[in-house]
Amino acid sequence: MNKLLTKKIAVGAAMAAAMLPIVAMAQGPDLGLEYATATGLTSTDVRTTISMLINAFMGLLGIVAVCLILFGGFKWMMAAGNTERVEEAKKLMISGVIGLIIIMTSYSIAQFVIGAIQKGTSGEI
């Protein structure tokens, strides 16, 4: 009986320790956005920084897709009537256009999600 009581007390203490962070968060959602200025870092919002990084990455991917399309066009011009090289160039250009469509779609989805996150965490409805 003594071991059972000890186990119950240990389980109760573990559950209380697990619930402690929930009690600490009772005052409201603290996103930690003001800690950067206290440590001497930039005061730019983390969500804005992530949005800028995603925009830069999507822009880089767009440039790569456009260069792929241009390279396909260059190969087509240099094919000199060789049907195999023309087909290879067409495949490159089609791949570049499909990649560009995927990149533009993912960019629009990312902008929608980032906008929804920023609107949802700023308290606006």
BELNORDA-V291675 format. One record per run of one state. SS is the DSSP state (A for helix, B for strand, O for the rest). FROM is the first residue (numbers start at 0). LEN is the number of residues. If there is no record, write none. Layout:
BEGIN
[[SS;FROM;LEN] [SS;FROM;LEN]]
END
This chain:
BEGIN
[[O;0;1] [A;1;26] [O;27;7] [A;34;4] [O;38;7] [A;45;32] [O;77;5] [A;82;39] [O;121;4]]
END
